[in-house]
Amino acid sequence: MFLRSREKQKEMLPGTSPFPPLSAERIAAARQRHGNAIDPYLKYLRLGDPIADDLILHFEKLPPGQGFSMLSRALKDGIETIDNPPKPLVALFEQLDSVPAWVEWDLMLVASKKIIRSGLLTALSFAAYALPHTYLATANKPLAFTRTLLNKTAHRYAQTLRLITESFLPGGLQRHADGFGLVVFVRVLHARVRRQILQADDWDQSTPELPLNQAHMAMDAIFFSFHVIQGMKRLGMRLTRREEEGVLLTWRYIGYLFAINPEMVCASEEQAQRMIEIAFSLEFDPDETSKHLCQALIHAGPELMKIENERQARFFVSMANPMSRHLLGDKLADQLGYPKQKRRLLCYGFIALVWLSERVPWLVPRAVQEYKGVAFWLEKGDYETRLFD
């Protein structure tokens, strides 16, 4: 079974350690439980993206906008079209233009088909289950420091949805596809944000982790694959073993494009579960920042969905809260400040409708089936945003 039993899942819940994240006592307790398996995680907490970091340093020497313009041209026409390309850009494309032998485009296409047919539910699982895990401490420090997610929550969430949508469209991660280009741009933008944070006077330089480090990027890939699959199942969806493997493989390749070290990228559900246990034993606790980020996400839903009627917006939020609580479980939901709602029966009714649409689709109106598809998000989402904004 892809999902563990409720008893075993409790072992992987965040926020159960009595010690602060990444404290000496926490690390010692984690080592007692997992041995030397925690060492790679601790190592990659202090490592960024050397290639992209060097590229940003070079871009800073150029006139404003010239560096990213050069990157855009290299993505579109190839590195060979750039006259005297800088060494960091050459190094970047040496990695990007080399496709690993483990990439199976046919298997990734299986995942694409499932995500396209289930875009609404994928987005719901992503927002209500996967994203709150990325907001846990200490991974939330860059978000809290830059305040970009708190200030423009709906827009940032729409951009993240766009990255996932483009990546999961058929062939979206092929060399000249939009998804491929968007992943690369986000990778380089992460390097720029990392440098800006490290240069800021009020960033705590004594913190044991680098902002936007490889360990946290690897965990994001797990949350956006393994946790999204779990959430989709809890919403009543059916996924075949091959569809699950396709989702994991797609995110494994995205992790490769993000230059996450292979030692930290999960190729199976067992590896993902193991990494989750190690990460939660070291950090990923709910804190006040987590609460603010989760509530900002929930209340940004009406804006993202373009719901302008105030009453409808309140109803949306009142439904989103119990849905998140159902997916996260009461303990984590309480820690993240989700209110206890009275609309759980409606939540369960929604899940029952999804269950029926997956198993006996002829009993569910065609309009409901179409509403689940990715076309819904292409129409309703913030898709007028420029691809490389």
MISEKOL-229664 format. One record per residue: residue number from 1; y, z, x of N, C-alpha, C in turn. Coordinates in steps of 0.02 Angstrom, whole numbers. Example, Ala and Ser with C-alpha at 12.3 -4.5 7.8 and 13.67 -1.06 7.14 Angstrom:
% residues 2
NODE     k      n.Y      n.Z      n.X     ca.Y     ca.Z     ca.X      c.Y      c.Z      c.X
NODE     1     -284      390      660     -225      390      615     -165      390      660
NODE     2     -112      354      642      -53      357      684        2      394      645
END
This chain:
% residues 389
NODE     k      n.Y      n.Z      n.X     ca.Y     ca.Z     ca.X      c.Y      c.Z      c.X
NODE     1      -60        0       42        0        0        0       62        0       44
NODE     2      113      -38       22      174      -42       62      211       25       58
NODE     3      213       54       -2      247      118      -10      198      175        3
NODE     4      222      226       38      180      284       48      180      327      -15
NODE     5      134      375      -17      133      422      -73      196      464      -72
NODE     6      211      495     -129      270      537     -134      267      594      -82
NODE     7      207      621      -70      201      675      -23      219      653       47
NODE     8      196      594       67      210      570      134      282      547      140
NODE     9      310      520       85      380      499       87      426      558      101
NODE    10      407      618       77      449      676       88      458      690      162
NODE    11      408      673      203      413      685      274      467      642      306
NODE    12      487      588      273      535      542      302      605      551      273
NODE    13      615      602      231      681      612      201      731      635      253
NODE    14      792      607      252      843      631      298      871      698      276
NODE    15      905      731      322      940      793      305      895      853      297
NODE    16      835      852      328      789      909      321      787      953      383
NODE    17      819      932      437      819      972      498      872     1027      494
NODE    18      858     1086      522      909     1139      522      961     1130      578
NODE    19      950     1080      622      995     1070      679     1040     1010      668
NODE    20     1101     1011      697     1147      954      690     1118      891      721
NODE    21     1139      832      697     1115      769      725     1128      764      800
NODE    22     1075      743      836     1079      729      908     1097      791      950
NODE    23     1091      850      922     1102      910      961     1042      922     1006
NODE    24     1052      963     1057      997      977     1104      937     1007     1067
NODE    25      951     1051     1019      896     1081      980      860     1029      938
NODE    26      899      983      910      869      930      868      826      884      910
NODE    27      850      866      969      812      822     1013      748      856     1036
NODE    28      753      921     1052      694      958     1074      641      961     1019
NODE    29      663      973      957      617      975      901      585      907      889
NODE    30      625      854      896      598      786      887      548      769      942
NODE    31      562      792     1003      516      778     1058      450      815     1048
NODE    32      454      875     1021      393      913     1008      349      877      956
NODE    33      382      843      910      344      808      857      321      739      878
NODE    34      366      702      913      351      631      927      340      616     1002
NODE    35      349      666     1045      338      655     1116      389      608     1146
NODE    36      367      568     1194      412      521     1228      432      461     1186
NODE    37      405      457     1126      423      401     1082      497      402     1063
NODE    38      530      459     1071      601      462     1054      646      435     1109
NODE    39      618      425     1169      660      405     1226      692      336     1217
NODE    40      655      285     1194      689      220     1183      747      226     1133
NODE    41      738      264     1080      791      272     1031      853      303     1063
NODE    42      844      356     1101      900      389     1135      933      342     1185
NODE    43      893      301     1217      920      253     1266      965      202     1232
NODE    44      942      175     1177      980      121     1145     1038      146     1102
NODE    45     1043      212     1092     1103      241     1063     1163      230     1108
NODE    46     1150      222     1173     1204      216     1222     1214      144     1246
NODE    47     1182       96     1212     1187       27     1234     1215      -17     1178
NODE    48     1264      -58     1194     1293     -105     1146     1260     -173     1152
NODE    49     1301     -224     1162     1278     -293     1168     1311     -322     1230
NODE    50     1280     -316     1288     1313     -336     1351     1340     -408     1350
NODE    51     1303     -455     1321     1325     -524     1320     1388     -532     1277
NODE    52     1386     -506     1215     1444     -511     1170     1502     -470     1196
NODE    53     1487     -412     1226     1541     -371     1254     1578     -408     1310
NODE    54     1540     -442     1353     1572     -482     1406     1612     -540     1376
NODE    55     1587     -568     1322     1623     -624     1290     1690     -601     1262
NODE    56     1690     -542     1231     1753     -516     1204     1803     -502     1260
NODE    57     1779     -477     1316     1824     -466     1373     1856     -531     1396
NODE    58     1817     -585     1394     1844     -651     1413     1893     -676     1359
NODE    59     1877     -666     1296     1921     -688     1242     1990     -655     1247
NODE    60     1991     -593     1270     2055     -557     1275     2102     -588     1326
NODE    61     2075     -628     1371     2117     -661     1422     2146     -727     1396
NODE    62     2122     -749     1338     2143     -813     1310     2198     -803     1258
NODE    63     2234     -856     1240     2283     -851     1186     2249     -830     1121
NODE    64     2284     -794     1077     2253     -770     1015     2220     -826      975
NODE    65     2158     -814      954     2122     -862      913     2083     -914      952
NODE    66     2099     -924     1014     2067     -978     1053     1994     -963     1066
NODE    67     1979     -900     1079     1909     -882     1093     1863     -894     1034
NODE    68     1882     -871      975     1840     -880      917     1838     -953      895
NODE    69     1892     -990      908     1891    -1062      894     1840    -1097      939
NODE    70     1836    -1076     1001     1787    -1104     1048     1716    -1086     1026
NODE    71     1708    -1025     1003     1642    -1003      978     1622    -1045      918
NODE    72     1669    -1056      871     1655    -1095      812     1634    -1166      830
NODE    73     1668    -1195      878     1651    -1264      898     1582    -1266      930
NODE    74     1567    -1217      971     1501    -1215     1004     1446    -1207      952
NODE    75     1458    -1168      900     1409    -1160      848     1398    -1225      810
NODE    76     1453    -1260      797     1449    -1321      757     1421    -1380      796
NODE    77     1447    -1390      857     1431    -1451      895     1388    -1439      956
NODE    78     1377    -1376      975     1337    -1361     1033     1379    -1341     1093
NODE    79     1351    -1299     1136     1387    -1274     1194     1405    -1330     1242
NODE    80     1366    -1385     1241     1379    -1440     1286     1443    -1478     1271
NODE    81     1471    -1466     1212     1535    -1500     1194     1596    -1462     1219
NODE    82     1586    -1403     1249     1641    -1363     1275     1651    -1379     1349
NODE    83     1712    -1399     1366     1728    -1413     1436     1733    -1347     1475
NODE    84     1695    -1344     1530     1695    -1284     1572     1688    -1220     1531
NODE    85     1634    -1214     1493     1626    -1154     1452     1620    -1092     1496
NODE    86     1650    -1036     1474     1645     -974     1513     1573     -950     1517
NODE    87     1558     -915     1570     1489     -891     1581     1463     -847     1523
NODE    88     1504     -802     1496     1478     -762     1440     1459     -804     1379
NODE    89     1496     -858     1366     1479     -902     1310     1415     -940     1325
NODE    90     1406     -962     1387     1344     -996     1408     1285     -949     1399
NODE    91     1294     -886     1421     1240     -837     1415     1222     -825     1342
NODE    92     1273     -822     1299     1261     -811     1228     1218     -867     1199
NODE    93     1235     -929     1214     1199     -985     1184     1132     -998     1218
NODE    94     1123     -975     1278     1056     -978     1308     1007     -937     1268
NODE    95     1031     -879     1243      988     -838     1201      982     -867     1131
NODE    96     1038     -888     1101     1037     -912     1032      996     -976     1024
NODE    97      998    -1019     1074      964    -1084     1069      890    -1079     1086
NODE    98      867    -1021     1104      796    -1010     1119      763     -975     1060
NODE    99      722    -1011     1023      689     -982      964      624     -949      985
NODE   100      614     -885      971      552     -851      990      490     -883      959
NODE   101      435     -877      993      372     -908      969      348     -875      905
NODE   102      368     -813      892      343     -778      833      379     -798      769
NODE   103      431     -839      773      467     -861      713      424     -909      673
NODE   104      412     -894      609      374     -936      563      421     -956      506
NODE   105      447    -1017      510      495    -1039      459      464    -1041      390
NODE   106      400    -1060      385      367    -1063      320      363     -994      288
NODE   107      349     -943      328      344     -875      301      413     -850      280
NODE   108      464     -868      318      532     -848      300      554     -883      236
NODE   109      528     -943      224      544     -980      163      514     -945      102
NODE   110      455     -915      111      425     -876       57      471     -819       36
NODE   111      500     -785       85      548     -732       70      610     -759       37
NODE   112      634     -817       60      693     -848       31      684     -861      -43
NODE   113      627     -889      -61      614     -905     -131      615     -842     -175
NODE   114      586     -788     -149      585     -725     -187      655     -697     -195
NODE   115      694     -697     -141      761     -669     -144      806     -711     -190
NODE   116      799     -777     -188      839     -821     -230      825     -808     -304
NODE   117      761     -798     -320      743     -785     -390      763     -715     -412
NODE   118      778     -671     -365      789     -601     -382      853     -575     -349
NODE   119      904     -617     -347      965     -599     -312      999     -536     -338
NODE   120     1002     -528     -404     1035     -470     -434      999     -406     -415
NODE   121      933     -406     -421      894     -346     -406      894     -331     -332
NODE   122      894     -383     -291      899     -372     -219      966     -339     -202
NODE   123     1019     -363     -233     1085     -334     -220     1089     -262     -245
NODE   124     1057     -249     -302     1056     -181     -329     1018     -134     -283
NODE   125      960     -155     -260      922     -115     -213      960     -103     -148
NODE   126      994     -155     -126     1034     -151      -65     1090     -100      -72
NODE   127     1127     -104     -128     1185      -62     -137     1167       10     -156
NODE   128     1116       17     -198     1100       83     -225     1050      122     -183
NODE   129     1016       88     -137      964      122      -98      971      113      -23
NODE   130      979       50       -1      981       37       71     1047       59      103
NODE   131     1103       37       73     1168       52      103     1182      127      111
NODE   132     1167      169       61     1179      241       71     1145      269      133
NODE   133     1088      241      152     1055      265      213     1095      246      276
NODE   134     1129      189      274     1169      170      332     1232      213      338
NODE   135     1249      249      285     1309      291      286     1295      362      311
NODE   136     1234      376      331     1217      443      354     1240      454      425
NODE   137     1251      517      443     1275      534      510     1217      528      561
NODE   138     1233      503      620     1298      489      649     1316      414      647
NODE   139     1276      375      612     1288      303      609     1353      287      571
NODE   140     1378      335      533     1438      322      493     1503      332      532
NODE   141     1500      354      594     1561      368      632     1608      308      639
NODE   142     1583      248      657     1629      191      662     1662      174      594
NODE   143     1624      181      539     1652      166      474     1707      216      456
NODE   144     1694      280      470     1745      330      456     1805      322      502
NODE   145     1793      302      564     1848      296      612     1894      238      595
NODE   146     1865      180      579     1907      122      564     1933      122      494
NODE   147     1897      159      448     1916      165      377     1917       98      341
NODE   148     1889       45      371     1889      -20      338     1848      -20      274
NODE   149     1793       17      274     1750       17      215     1781       59      159
NODE   150     1816      111      177     1848      152      126     1909      117       96
NODE   151     1944       77      137     2005       45      114     1993      -20       76
NODE   152     1941      -57       94     1926     -121       63     1851     -125       47
NODE   153     1828      -77        8     1756      -71       -2     1726     -133      -34
NODE   154     1755     -156      -90     1726     -213     -126     1725     -275      -82
NODE   155     1779     -286      -45     1782     -346       -3     1731     -342       53
NODE   156     1725     -284       85     1676     -277      140     1605     -283      114
NODE   157     1593     -254       56     1526     -260       27     1510     -332       10
NODE   158     1559     -368      -16     1549     -439      -32     1534     -479       31
NODE   159     1568     -463       86     1555     -498      148     1484     -485      173
NODE   160     1461     -423      166     1393     -407      186     1343     -444      142
NODE   161     1356     -446       77     1312     -484       32     1311     -557       51
NODE   162     1368     -583       73     1370     -653       93     1326     -665      154
NODE   163     1330     -620      202     1287     -626      261     1214     -629      241
NODE   164     1193     -585      196     1123     -583      175     1106     -645      134
NODE   165     1150     -665       88     1137     -723       47     1128     -785       90
NODE   166     1175     -796      135     1171     -856      178     1109     -854      222
NODE   167     1090     -795      245     1031     -789      288      967     -804      251
NODE   168      965     -787      186      904     -795      147      901     -860      107
NODE   169      954     -899      108      948     -966       79      898    -1006      119
NODE   170      862    -1053       89      812    -1092      126      842    -1124      188
NODE   171      812    -1108      245      836    -1135      308      902    -1105      331
NODE   172      922    -1049      301      987    -1019      316      995     -996      387
NODE   173      940     -983      422      944     -960      491      926    -1014      541
NODE   174      919    -1076      517      910    -1131      564      973    -1139      606
NODE   175      967    -1172      662     1020    -1172      713     1089    -1191      687
NODE   176     1095    -1240      644     1161    -1262      621     1176    -1242      549
NODE   177     1138    -1195      523     1150    -1172      455     1206    -1120      453
NODE   178     1235    -1111      394     1290    -1064      386     1267     -992      400
NODE   179     1207     -975      379     1182     -907      391     1178     -891      465
NODE   180     1152     -937      503     1147     -929      576     1217     -917      606
NODE   181     1264     -960      588     1331     -954      615     1365     -888      595
NODE   182     1354     -867      534     1384     -805      510     1356     -745      547
NODE   183     1291     -744      559     1261     -689      596     1291     -685      666
NODE   184     1299     -743      699     1327     -743      766     1399     -719      766
NODE   185     1439     -741      717     1508     -719      714     1512     -643      702
NODE   186     1470     -617      658     1470     -545      646     1450     -508      710
NODE   187     1403     -535      746     1382     -504      809     1442     -498      857
NODE   188     1479     -552      865     1536     -551      911     1592     -507      884
NODE   189     1602     -506      818     1652     -462      788     1633     -389      799
NODE   190     1568     -373      796     1547     -305      811     1567     -285      882
NODE   191     1559     -332      928     1579     -318      997     1654     -304     1002
NODE   192     1693     -342      965     1765     -331      966     1784     -263      937
NODE   193     1752     -246      881     1766     -181      849     1744     -124      896
NODE   194     1686     -134      929     1662      -82      974     1713      -70     1030
NODE   195     1740     -123     1058     1790     -116     1111     1853      -83     1085
NODE   196     1875     -102     1026     1936      -72      997     1927        3      986
NODE   197     1868       23      962     1855       94      951     1855      132     1017
NODE   198     1821      105     1067     1816      139     1131     1884      144     1166
NODE   199     1930       97     1151     1996       99     1181     2044      146     1144
NODE   200     2025      167     1085     2069      209     1044     2074      280     1074
NODE   201     2133      307     1073     2144      373     1103     2109      428     1065
NODE   202     2100      420      999     2071      474      959     1996      467      948
NODE   203     1963      420      983     1890      416      981     1861      468     1029
NODE   204     1814      507     1006     1783      559     1047     1737      527     1099
NODE   205     1760      524     1160     1722      492     1214     1661      533     1234
NODE   206     1658      596     1214     1601      638     1233     1541      629     1186
NODE   207     1550      592     1133     1495      582     1085     1436      547     1120
NODE   208     1374      568     1106     1317      541     1143     1299      469     1125
NODE   209     1329      442     1072     1311      375     1051     1370      327     1057
NODE   210     1356      265     1074     1406      212     1077     1418      186     1006
NODE   211     1480      170      988     1490      142      920     1455       75      914
NODE   212     1425       63      856     1389        1      842     1337      -13      896
NODE   213     1296       38      909     1246       32      962     1183       -1      937
NODE   214     1137      -15      983     1076      -52      966     1029      -10      923
NODE   215     1026       55      933      982       96      892     1003       94      819
NODE   216     1068      101      807     1092      100      738     1087       30      708
NODE   217     1097      -22      748     1088      -90      723     1014     -102      704
NODE   218      969      -75      744      898      -82      728      881      -46      663
NODE   219      911       13      653      899       49      591      929       12      531
NODE   220      986      -19      540     1015      -59      486      966     -114      465
NODE   221      936     -147      514      887     -200      499      828     -172      459
NODE   222      808     -110      474      753      -79      437      776      -62      366
NODE   223      835      -33      360      859      -16      293      868      -79      251
NODE   224      892     -133      280      905     -194      242      842     -234      228
NODE   225      787     -216      258      723     -250      245      674     -203      211
NODE   226      649     -155      249      598     -109      223      624      -69      163
NODE   227      684      -42      168      710       -2      112      729      -46       52
NODE   228      754     -106       64      768     -150        8      704     -167      -29
NODE   229      651     -180        7      586     -194      -25      564     -134      -66
NODE   230      569      -74      -37      551      -14      -74      592       -8     -138
NODE   231      657      -19     -132      701      -14     -190      684      -65     -243
NODE   232      669     -126     -223      651     -178     -271      588     -158     -310
NODE   233      541     -128     -275      479     -106     -309      494      -50     -358
NODE   234      538       -4     -338      555       51     -383      593       27     -444
NODE   235      623      -32     -439      658      -62     -496      610     -102     -540
NODE   236      546     -103     -523      497     -136     -565      475     -204     -541
NODE   237      497     -226     -483      480     -293     -459      411     -295     -427
NODE   238      384     -354     -426      321     -367     -391      335     -408     -329
NODE   239      307     -389     -274      311     -428     -212      242     -434     -183
NODE   240      223     -495     -166      159     -505     -133      164     -481      -61
NODE   241      107     -472      -30      107     -452       40      143     -503       83
NODE   242      134     -566       68      166     -619      107      241     -619       97
NODE   243      265     -605       37      337     -600       25      367     -542       65
NODE   244      332     -486       66      356     -429      106      359     -447      180
NODE   245      307     -479      205      305     -499      275      362     -549      291
NODE   246      377     -592      242      431     -640      253      498     -607      258
NODE   247      510     -556      217      573     -519      221      579     -483      288
NODE   248      525     -450      309      526     -415      373      537     -463      431
NODE   249      504     -522      428      511     -572      481      583     -599      484
NODE   250      612     -610      425      681     -635      423      728     -587      457
NODE   251      720     -523      443      763     -473      475      745     -462      548
NODE   252      683     -475      565      665     -472      637      703     -526      676
NODE   253      708     -585      646      744     -639      679      820     -626      679
NODE   254      846     -598      625      916     -579      625      929     -527      680
NODE   255      883     -480      688      889     -432      742      890     -465      810
NODE   256      850     -518      818      850     -556      880      917     -590      891
NODE   257      945     -619      838     1011     -652      844     1066     -602      859
NODE   258     1057     -540      836     1104     -487      852     1092     -456      921
NODE   259     1042     -482      957     1026     -459     1025     1001     -387     1026
NODE   260      969     -365      973      936     -299      974      874     -305     1018
NODE   261      865     -259     1064      809     -261     1110      743     -262     1071
NODE   262      696     -305     1090      632     -310     1054      596     -243     1047
NODE   263      610     -197     1094      579     -131     1090      600      -93     1027
NODE   264      657     -113      998      683      -78      940      675     -117      875
NODE   265      652     -179      879      646     -221      819      576     -214      792
NODE   266      571     -203      726      506     -190      694      476     -255      668
NODE   267      412     -265      683      376     -324      661      329     -311      603
NODE   268      322     -248      583      276     -230      529      302     -169      492
NODE   269      273     -156      434      293      -98      395      275      -34      431
NODE   270      218      -35      468      198       25      504      249       42      559
NODE   271      272       -9      595      323        2      646      388       27      614
NODE   272      406       -1      557      467       21      523      462       94      502
NODE   273      405      114      475      395      183      454      399      230      514
NODE   274      370      209      570      371      250      630      443      258      655
NODE   275      481      204      655      550      207      678      593      252      633
NODE   276      580      248      567      616      290      520      603      363      535
NODE   277      541      381      546      523      450      560      558      475      624
NODE   278      560      433      676      593      453      738      667      461      727
NODE   279      698      412      694      770      414      683      790      475      641
NODE   280      754      488      587      771      544      544      759      611      578
NODE   281      712      612      625      700      675      662      758      690      709
NODE   282      797      638      729      851      645      776      920      649      743
NODE   283      929      612      688      995      608      656      987      582      585
NODE   284     1038      548      558     1039      521      490     1036      577      439
NODE   285     1087      619      441     1095      673      392     1153      658      345
NODE   286     1149      677      283     1207      671      237     1263      718      259
NODE   287     1324      694      259     1382      737      273     1439      716      227
NODE   288     1498      745      238     1554      731      194     1574      657      197
NODE   289     1571      628      256     1586      556      263     1537      515      222
NODE   290     1474      534      224     1423      498      184     1441      499      110
NODE   291     1462      557       86     1480      564       16     1539      518       -2
NODE   292     1590      517       41     1649      476       27     1630      402       26
NODE   293     1588      381       73     1568      311       77     1526      290       17
NODE   294     1481      333       -4     1438      317      -61     1478      313     -126
NODE   295     1524      359     -135     1564      357     -196     1612      298     -196
NODE   296     1638      281     -137     1681      222     -132     1641      159     -150
NODE   297     1578      157     -129     1536       99     -145     1524       93     -220
NODE   298     1506      149     -252     1492      148     -324     1554      126     -363
NODE   299     1612      154     -346     1673      139     -384     1701       70     -367
NODE   300     1676       39     -315     1698      -29     -299     1659      -81     -338
NODE   301     1605      -59     -372     1563     -106     -409     1601     -148     -460
NODE   302     1642     -117     -504     1679     -158     -553     1724     -210     -521
NODE   303     1756     -193     -465     1798     -243     -432     1756     -300     -405
NODE   304     1700     -283     -374     1655     -335     -348     1631     -380     -404
NODE   305     1614     -351     -462     1588     -388     -518     1643     -419     -561
NODE   306     1706     -407     -539     1763     -434     -575     1766     -408     -648
NODE   307     1751     -344     -656     1756     -311     -721     1826     -282     -727
NODE   308     1867     -311     -769     1936     -290     -775     1947     -241     -832
NODE   309     1903     -241     -882     1909     -195     -938     1892     -124     -914
NODE   310     1938      -77     -925     1930       -9     -900     1868       25     -929
NODE   311     1856       15     -992     1798       47    -1024     1733       19     -996
NODE   312     1730      -46     -987     1670      -77     -958     1660      -54     -886
NODE   313     1715      -45     -850     1710      -22     -780     1681       48     -778
NODE   314     1703       91     -823     1676      160     -824     1602      159     -842
NODE   315     1583      115     -889     1512      111     -907     1470       87     -848
NODE   316     1497       38     -809     1462       13     -750     1449       70     -701
NODE   317     1500      110     -687     1493      165     -640     1444      217     -667
NODE   318     1447      230     -733     1402      280     -762     1330      257     -761
NODE   319     1317      192     -756     1249      165     -749     1228      162     -676
NODE   320     1276      147     -632     1260      140     -561     1239      207     -531
NODE   321     1270      261     -552     1253      327     -525     1180      347     -538
NODE   322     1156      345     -600     1086      364     -611     1037      314     -579
NODE   323     1057      250     -572     1013      202     -539     1005      221     -466
NODE   324     1059      239     -433     1055      261     -364     1014      325     -358
NODE   325     1025      370     -405      988      433     -404      913      420     -411
NODE   326      895      373     -454      824      356     -463      794      329     -398
NODE   327      831      286     -364      806      254     -304      804      303     -245
NODE   328      856      343     -238      862      388     -181      819      451     -189
NODE   329      807      471     -250      774      535     -262      827      589     -271
NODE   330      811      640     -310      860      691     -327      887      729     -267
NODE   331      844      745     -218      866      786     -162      920      750     -122
NODE   332      907      688     -102      956      651      -62     1017      634     -104
NODE   333     1007      618     -168     1063      602     -211     1110      663     -219
NODE   334     1081      723     -224     1122      783     -228     1162      792     -163
NODE   335     1130      781     -106     1163      788      -42     1220      738      -33
NODE   336     1212      680      -65     1263      628      -60     1316      632     -114
NODE   337     1310      682     -157     1362      694     -207     1357      651     -269
NODE   338     1299      620     -282     1292      581     -343     1288      629     -402
NODE   339     1327      618     -455     1326      664     -512     1261      658     -552
NODE   340     1243      711     -584     1185      710     -629     1208      677     -694
NODE   341     1175      623     -712     1197      582     -769     1149      590     -828
NODE   342     1174      572     -888     1134      574     -949     1105      505     -967
NODE   343     1118      456     -926     1097      388     -943     1031      367     -909
NODE   344      990      414     -892      928      397     -859      881      356     -904
NODE   345      884      368     -969      841      330    -1014      860      256    -1012
NODE   346      926      241    -1009      948      172    -1002      925      142     -936
NODE   347      927      183     -884      904      162     -818      830      144     -822
NODE   348      790      186     -853      719      173     -860      706      113     -905
NODE   349      748      103     -955      742       44     -997      754      -20     -957
NODE   350      804      -18     -914      818      -75     -870      758      -90     -825
NODE   351      728      -38     -797      670      -47     -753      611      -76     -792
NODE   352      603      -52     -855      549      -78     -896      559     -152     -910
NODE   353      622     -172     -921      636     -243     -933      620     -285     -871
NODE   354      637     -258     -812      621     -293     -750      545     -299     -742
NODE   355      511     -244     -756      437     -244     -751      407     -298     -795
NODE   356      432     -304     -856      406     -356     -901      423     -426     -877
NODE   357      484     -435     -852      505     -501     -829      465     -524     -769
NODE   358      438     -477     -730      399     -494     -671      326     -508     -689
NODE   359      300     -477     -742      229     -481     -756      213     -522     -818
NODE   360      256     -521     -867      246     -562     -927      313     -598     -942
NODE   361      334     -643     -900      401     -673     -906      413     -709     -971
NODE   362      359     -733    -1004      368     -769    -1067      392     -724    -1124
NODE   363      389     -658    -1114      413     -611    -1165      487     -594    -1156
NODE   364      516     -616    -1100      585     -599    -1084      629     -661    -1092
NODE   365      686     -654    -1126      730     -713    -1136      746     -747    -1070
NODE   366      752     -813    -1074      766     -853    -1014      833     -833     -982
NODE   367      881     -814    -1024      946     -795     -998      940     -734     -952
NODE   368      895     -688     -969      885     -628     -928      854     -648     -861
NODE   369      807     -694     -863      775     -718     -801      827     -750     -756
NODE   370      870     -791     -784      921     -825     -744      972     -776     -716
NODE   371      985     -723     -755     1034     -673     -734     1012     -638     -670
NODE   372      946     -634     -659      919     -602     -600      931     -643     -537
NODE   373      940     -708     -544      940     -753     -486     1001     -748     -443
NODE   374      997     -777     -384     1052     -773     -336     1113     -812     -360
NODE   375     1103     -858     -407     1160     -895     -434     1211     -848     -465
NODE   376     1186     -793     -492     1231     -742     -521     1282     -718     -469
NODE   377     1258     -704     -409     1302     -678     -357     1346     -733     -328
NODE   378     1322     -794     -327     1363     -849     -303     1423     -859     -350
NODE   379     1412     -844     -414     1465     -853     -463     1510     -791     -468
NODE   380     1479     -731     -467     1517     -670     -479     1543     -637     -416
NODE   381     1510     -648     -360     1529     -614     -299     1593     -640     -269
NODE   382     1615     -607     -216     1677     -626     -182     1662     -685     -135
NODE   383     1641     -740     -165     1617     -796     -125     1671     -845     -106
NODE   384     1733     -832     -127     1787     -875     -104     1810     -855      -34
NODE   385     1784     -797      -10     1800     -775       57     1779     -829      108
NODE   386     1823     -844      154     1807     -893      204     1746     -870      244
NODE   387     1704     -918      263     1640     -901      295     1650     -858      357
NODE   388     1698     -875      398     1708     -839      461     1774     -802      461
NODE   389     1792     -772      404     1854     -735      400     1850     -673      444
END
